[in-house]
């Protein structure tokens, strides 16, 4: 498509802005990630003396790093509107988030909308595709204890065994409380055709806006983290319905549905470069007490399929009306605008660049002393 004279200045500004943002992101990554690694190395004696305190400090730095990623989208006008139940009420409990997956921007969206949920981000463990291990953020996720899962039938059994071992070794020992999981096992655009063929073959619902979830990782997580009574059933009771539950082990499943205007997902390139017009991403939450979630394989499969059938209905309604439907018993759905504090963003960015400057001078001093 030819560019008119009227459009040329606007396109030129978009290009200049994208280049400026890219340069800032590179600098931001260099100072923030390298400083994080340096702080973690220096704090290793504390890890041996007081592991709990070490992982608390590491978690706070991890939250700040994710806050910086969130600020990239925030500064480009990409914001989040939240719907459904208020997950702040369970931010101190253990929970698993089951999220639909459309694009790389889903991760950035979650990094943004969870920033104001107390220590959730600091105490969170992500399950993500192994390719993220080789990105600029890979070293941070490795240190924090996130799990990189390799997709494909040939790797499935081995990966589930590794996930079980990883949870046993890292989840509670590092003070983790939340797990983020994308049960579909890939992006919507890549898995939709395969999922629909599987659904047709097995007489399952035909889904367009989501794909049928894979049960393996979900079952491993529930098996590893749900506290059980002596009879083998999940711990809990009528009191488990209350959000102030103090029972040990995993307590909640948060069914999380991400929707983009006009079904046009935001990818990580857009998040960084900001060349798309400002947009609002919508996130819907529904909370299930763990006692209402079956743990046996067949029953869990049916339960998980039902959640994604509901996601299909939620997204269909959203794309038709621009809003999620109200919950049962409510006449109107209520949305909440999620905001980031510009002052807080300024402070964590300042800390990152000042830390980078400090570490540079420290290394420069030792270099001159040695050479």
VMD Tcl script that draws the C-alpha trace (Angstrom):
set ca {
  {0.00 0.00 0.00}
  {1.42 3.38 -1.06}
  {2.10 5.97 1.61}
  {0.48 9.37 1.01}
  {2.17 12.67 1.84}
  {-0.24 13.17 4.72}
  {0.69 9.80 6.24}
  {4.46 10.15 5.81}
  {5.12 12.35 8.89}
  {3.00 10.09 11.09}
  {4.77 6.94 9.86}
  {8.11 8.66 10.32}
  {7.24 9.51 13.93}
  {6.13 5.90 14.57}
  {9.50 4.66 13.26}
  {11.51 7.15 15.31}
  {9.48 6.37 18.44}
  {9.95 2.61 17.91}
  {13.72 3.03 17.53}
  {13.90 5.20 20.67}
  {11.86 2.68 22.64}
  {14.00 -0.20 21.39}
  {17.19 1.60 22.44}
  {15.73 2.23 25.90}
  {14.62 -1.42 26.26}
  {18.13 -2.62 25.39}
  {19.68 -0.28 27.96}
  {17.00 -1.21 30.51}
  {17.70 -4.91 30.06}
  {21.46 -4.46 30.27}
  {21.42 -2.56 33.56}
  {18.45 -4.29 35.24}
  {19.22 -7.93 34.46}
  {22.97 -7.65 35.04}
  {22.34 -5.84 38.35}
  {19.86 -8.52 39.41}
  {22.43 -11.24 38.73}
  {25.13 -9.33 40.62}
  {22.89 -8.81 43.65}
  {21.98 -12.52 43.68}
  {25.67 -13.49 43.57}
  {26.61 -11.10 46.38}
  {23.69 -12.37 48.50}
  {24.74 -16.03 48.29}
  {26.12 -16.03 51.89}
  {22.66 -14.93 53.06}
  {21.15 -17.83 51.12}
  {23.23 -20.26 53.20}
  {22.47 -18.50 56.49}
  {18.80 -17.59 55.96}
  {17.32 -19.11 52.82}
  {13.84 -17.74 53.49}
  {15.06 -14.16 53.70}
  {17.24 -14.60 50.59}
  {14.34 -15.80 48.44}
  {12.14 -13.01 49.79}
  {14.67 -10.40 48.64}
  {15.16 -12.19 45.32}
  {11.38 -12.23 44.84}
  {11.12 -8.48 45.40}
  {13.82 -7.84 42.77}
  {12.05 -10.26 40.43}
  {8.80 -8.33 40.90}
  {10.61 -5.07 40.08}
  {12.02 -6.61 36.89}
  {8.56 -7.72 35.79}
  {7.30 -4.28 36.72}
  {9.79 -2.80 34.26}
  {8.44 -5.06 31.51}
  {4.91 -3.97 32.45}
  {5.97 -0.33 32.24}
  {7.04 -0.76 28.61}
  {3.44 -1.52 27.62}
  {2.03 1.03 30.07}
  {4.11 3.80 28.49}
  {2.77 2.83 25.04}
  {-0.84 3.07 26.21}
  {-1.47 -0.66 26.56}
  {-3.59 -1.02 29.70}
  {-5.65 -3.73 31.41}
  {-9.30 -3.90 32.45}
  {-10.16 -6.63 34.97}
  {-13.50 -8.46 35.22}
  {-15.06 -11.14 37.37}
  {-13.94 -11.98 40.89}
  {-11.35 -9.93 42.75}
  {-8.21 -12.04 43.10}
  {-6.63 -9.55 45.50}
  {-8.71 -11.25 48.17}
  {-6.69 -14.46 47.83}
  {-3.28 -12.92 47.09}
  {-1.81 -14.40 50.30}
  {-3.07 -17.93 49.61}
  {-1.65 -20.58 47.28}
  {-3.24 -20.65 43.84}
  {-2.83 -21.83 40.26}
  {-3.79 -19.59 37.34}
  {-5.13 -21.40 34.26}
  {-4.78 -18.96 31.35}
  {-5.74 -19.10 27.68}
  {-2.83 -18.43 25.34}
  {-3.06 -16.29 22.20}
  {0.32 -14.53 21.85}
  {3.54 -13.58 23.63}
  {1.76 -10.48 24.89}
  {-0.29 -12.67 27.25}
  {2.75 -12.98 29.52}
  {3.33 -9.22 29.48}
  {-0.35 -8.62 30.25}
  {-0.16 -10.87 33.31}
  {3.06 -9.16 34.42}
  {1.13 -5.89 34.39}
  {-2.19 -6.87 35.93}
  {-0.60 -8.81 38.82}
  {1.68 -5.97 39.93}
  {-0.91 -4.55 42.33}
  {-1.74 -7.93 43.91}
  {0.63 -7.73 46.87}
  {3.55 -10.18 46.76}
  {1.94 -12.44 44.15}
  {4.53 -11.67 41.45}
  {7.43 -12.08 43.89}
  {6.14 -15.49 45.00}
  {5.06 -16.72 41.58}
  {6.36 -19.60 39.48}
  {5.79 -19.54 35.72}
  {5.53 -22.54 33.42}
  {6.61 -21.41 29.97}
  {7.88 -22.78 26.68}
  {11.57 -23.76 26.78}
  {12.39 -21.25 24.04}
  {12.07 -18.46 26.65}
  {15.14 -19.93 28.37}
  {17.25 -18.50 25.55}
  {15.83 -14.97 25.70}
  {17.30 -12.03 27.59}
  {15.03 -12.86 30.55}
  {16.01 -16.53 30.61}
  {18.77 -16.15 33.21}
  {16.38 -14.33 35.56}
  {13.71 -17.04 35.25}
  {16.31 -19.76 35.83}
  {17.50 -18.11 39.03}
  {13.95 -17.42 40.23}
  {12.95 -21.04 39.67}
  {10.48 -20.84 36.78}
  {10.04 -24.03 34.76}
  {10.73 -24.29 31.04}
  {8.68 -27.02 29.40}
  {9.51 -28.60 26.04}
  {6.46 -29.27 23.85}
  {5.86 -32.38 21.76}
  {4.76 -36.00 22.31}
  {8.33 -37.30 22.29}
  {9.22 -35.10 25.29}
  {5.91 -35.23 27.18}
  {6.54 -37.99 29.75}
  {10.05 -36.82 30.52}
  {8.94 -33.19 30.89}
  {6.15 -34.10 33.30}
  {8.63 -36.05 35.43}
  {10.99 -33.08 35.42}
  {8.12 -30.76 36.36}
  {7.19 -32.95 39.33}
  {10.80 -32.96 40.51}
  {11.10 -29.21 39.97}
  {8.02 -28.48 42.09}
  {9.26 -30.74 44.88}
  {12.68 -29.09 44.91}
  {11.84 -25.44 44.31}
  {8.23 -24.50 45.03}
  {8.05 -24.50 48.83}
  {11.77 -24.16 49.49}
  {11.72 -20.80 47.66}
  {8.50 -19.57 49.25}
  {6.42 -19.79 46.08}
  {2.63 -19.51 46.34}
  {1.24 -19.05 42.83}
  {1.77 -20.99 39.61}
  {0.92 -19.62 36.16}
  {0.04 -22.28 33.60}
  {-1.12 -22.11 29.97}
  {-2.88 -25.51 29.65}
  {-3.41 -25.24 25.89}
  {0.29 -25.92 25.38}
  {0.84 -23.31 22.69}
  {-0.54 -20.26 20.92}
  {-4.13 -20.30 19.66}
  {-3.16 -19.70 16.03}
  {-0.75 -22.67 16.08}
  {-2.95 -25.18 17.91}
  {-6.48 -24.34 16.74}
  {-6.57 -26.60 13.68}
  {-5.08 -29.59 15.54}
  {-7.41 -29.05 18.49}
  {-10.49 -28.87 16.28}
  {-9.49 -32.08 14.50}
  {-9.03 -33.81 17.87}
  {-12.40 -32.52 19.04}
  {-14.16 -33.81 15.92}
  {-12.52 -37.22 16.27}
  {-13.46 -37.54 19.94}
  {-16.93 -35.95 19.80}
  {-15.85 -32.92 21.81}
  {-17.06 -29.30 21.42}
  {-15.76 -27.35 18.41}
  {-13.87 -24.36 19.82}
  {-12.77 -21.26 17.91}
  {-11.44 -18.75 20.43}
  {-9.55 -21.28 22.59}
  {-8.21 -24.80 22.11}
  {-8.78 -27.93 24.15}
  {-6.38 -27.98 27.12}
  {-3.78 -30.61 27.85}
  {-4.15 -32.19 31.24}
  {-0.61 -33.43 32.02}
  {0.97 -30.38 33.67}
  {-2.25 -29.48 35.52}
  {-2.48 -32.94 37.06}
  {1.19 -32.91 38.11}
  {0.80 -29.50 39.78}
  {-2.35 -30.50 41.66}
  {-0.85 -33.81 42.74}
  {2.29 -32.11 44.04}
  {0.77 -29.10 45.75}
  {-2.69 -30.03 47.06}
  {-2.66 -30.85 50.77}
  {-4.54 -34.10 51.42}
  {-6.37 -35.48 54.39}
  {-5.76 -39.00 55.60}
  {-8.59 -40.30 53.42}
  {-6.83 -38.92 50.34}
  {-9.34 -36.18 49.57}
  {-8.31 -32.52 49.31}
  {-8.10 -30.76 52.64}
  {-10.89 -28.28 53.26}
  {-14.59 -28.09 53.95}
  {-17.28 -25.47 54.00}
  {-14.76 -23.04 55.45}
  {-12.65 -23.40 52.32}
  {-15.21 -21.30 50.47}
  {-14.12 -18.25 52.41}
  {-11.31 -16.18 50.96}
  {-9.53 -15.93 54.30}
  {-8.82 -19.67 54.37}
  {-5.60 -20.54 56.23}
  {-5.32 -24.21 55.24}
  {-1.94 -25.40 54.02}
  {-1.27 -26.41 50.44}
  {-2.88 -25.23 47.22}
  {-6.22 -23.59 47.97}
  {-7.54 -22.00 44.77}
  {-7.73 -22.41 41.01}
  {-8.07 -19.10 39.17}
  {-9.63 -19.54 35.74}
  {-8.16 -16.59 33.84}
  {-9.40 -15.49 30.41}
  {-7.55 -12.88 28.35}
  {-9.40 -11.03 25.58}
  {-8.08 -8.49 23.09}
  {-10.21 -5.94 21.21}
  {-11.28 -7.29 17.81}
  {-9.51 -10.57 18.71}
  {-6.17 -9.00 17.73}
  {-3.56 -10.14 20.29}
  {-0.60 -7.99 21.27}
  {2.79 -9.63 20.79}
  {6.05 -8.86 22.58}
  {7.37 -6.83 19.62}
  {4.38 -4.51 19.81}
  {4.75 -4.29 23.61}
  {8.38 -3.18 23.21}
  {8.20 -0.95 20.13}
  {4.75 0.51 20.78}
  {3.86 0.95 17.10}
  {0.24 -0.07 17.62}
  {-2.36 2.41 18.83}
  {-3.16 2.37 22.57}
  {-5.40 -0.56 23.47}
  {-7.11 -2.07 26.49}
  {-6.64 -5.78 27.16}
  {-9.43 -7.39 29.17}
  {-8.81 -10.10 31.79}
  {-11.59 -12.11 33.41}
  {-11.15 -14.10 36.65}
  {-13.19 -16.90 38.15}
  {-12.05 -18.51 41.41}
  {-12.62 -22.17 42.33}
  {-11.88 -23.64 45.79}
  {-9.54 -26.60 45.40}
  {-12.05 -28.88 47.14}
  {-14.36 -28.41 44.13}
  {-11.70 -29.57 41.66}
  {-11.51 -33.34 40.99}
  {-8.05 -34.84 41.13}
  {-8.64 -38.13 39.31}
  {-7.47 -38.06 35.70}
  {-10.80 -38.59 33.88}
  {-12.78 -36.28 36.14}
  {-10.06 -33.63 36.00}
  {-10.04 -33.83 32.18}
  {-13.79 -33.25 32.08}
  {-13.50 -30.39 34.57}
  {-10.70 -28.73 32.61}
  {-12.54 -29.15 29.30}
  {-15.58 -27.49 30.87}
  {-13.48 -24.49 31.93}
  {-12.30 -23.95 28.35}
  {-15.80 -24.38 26.97}
  {-16.79 -21.59 29.36}
  {-13.84 -19.54 28.12}
  {-15.15 -19.98 24.58}
  {-18.53 -18.62 25.66}
  {-16.92 -15.73 27.55}
  {-14.79 -14.74 24.55}
  {-17.69 -15.10 22.09}
  {-19.75 -12.74 24.26}
  {-16.84 -10.31 24.57}
  {-16.14 -10.16 20.83}
  {-19.84 -9.57 20.14}
  {-20.48 -6.94 22.84}
  {-17.08 -5.58 23.94}
  {-17.70 -6.75 27.51}
  {-17.72 -9.99 29.48}
  {-21.14 -11.27 30.63}
  {-22.23 -10.80 34.25}
  {-21.84 -13.67 36.70}
  {-24.87 -15.69 37.72}
  {-27.09 -13.67 40.02}
  {-25.76 -10.34 38.74}
  {-27.56 -8.02 36.33}
  {-24.47 -6.23 35.09}
  {-20.79 -7.19 34.82}
  {-18.47 -4.90 36.74}
  {-15.02 -4.03 35.39}
  {-12.02 -2.60 37.25}
  {-9.30 -0.57 35.58}
  {-5.85 -1.75 36.59}
  {-3.35 1.11 36.99}
  {0.39 1.37 37.54}
  {1.89 4.17 39.60}
  {4.11 6.38 37.46}
  {6.09 7.29 40.58}
  {6.67 3.61 41.37}
  {7.80 2.98 37.77}
  {10.19 5.93 38.02}
  {11.62 4.62 41.30}
  {12.28 1.05 40.13}
  {13.75 2.27 36.83}
  {15.97 4.72 38.73}
  {17.10 1.94 41.05}
  {17.95 -0.25 38.05}
  {20.06 2.40 36.29}
  {21.76 3.52 39.52}
  {22.54 -0.12 40.33}
  {23.96 -0.61 36.85}
  {26.17 2.46 37.32}
  {27.30 1.21 40.74}
  {28.21 -2.27 39.49}
  {30.02 -0.77 36.50}
  {32.20 1.30 38.81}
  {32.84 -1.66 41.11}
  {33.97 -3.86 38.22}
  {36.02 -1.03 36.77}
  {37.78 -0.56 40.13}
  {38.68 -4.25 40.43}
  {39.79 -4.35 36.79}
  {42.25 -1.51 37.39}
  {43.46 -3.15 40.60}
  {44.14 -6.44 38.83}
  {45.45 -5.17 35.52}
}
mol new
graphics top color blue
foreach p $ca { graphics top sphere $p radius 0.5 }
foreach p [lrange $ca 0 end-1] q [lrange $ca 1 end] { graphics top cylinder $p $q radius 0.2 }
display resetview
